[in-house]
Amino acid sequence: EPILIADGQRLLGVLTERDVLLKILGREGILDEPVDHVMTRDPQTLTADSTVGEALELMESGRYRTVPLVDETGAPAGLLRQQDIVEYVAEAFPQEILNLPPRPHQVMEEQEGA
């Protein structure tokens, strides 16, 4: 999970798996540098008032798996994961999810069977 970096009540950045893989691994002496040299500064955020649609749109456009949540003052309030949204949708629409075929848009070109 990403680590939120804050200065008091203000979100400064987030240290993600992507930051570690792209900016840290393989660099000599990087372990002695401050976190703010490798973190993602001023990350895009959501609030508790953001809709599920807005969250999905931000995650898709930014290719994020997790987005920081902030309160009305901009203070860190938590993290929203793609997995949280999947679980929410599955709980909210259990019949629709359970009745979906494995590949709902798949079209069979040839009839199978005898």
Secondary structure, 3 states (H helix, E strand, C coil): CCEEEEECCEEEEEECHHHHHHHHCCCCCHHHCCHHHCCEECCCCECCCCCHHHHHHHHHHHCCCEEEEECCCCCEEEEEEHHHHHHHHHHHCHHHHHCCCCCCCCCCCCCCCC
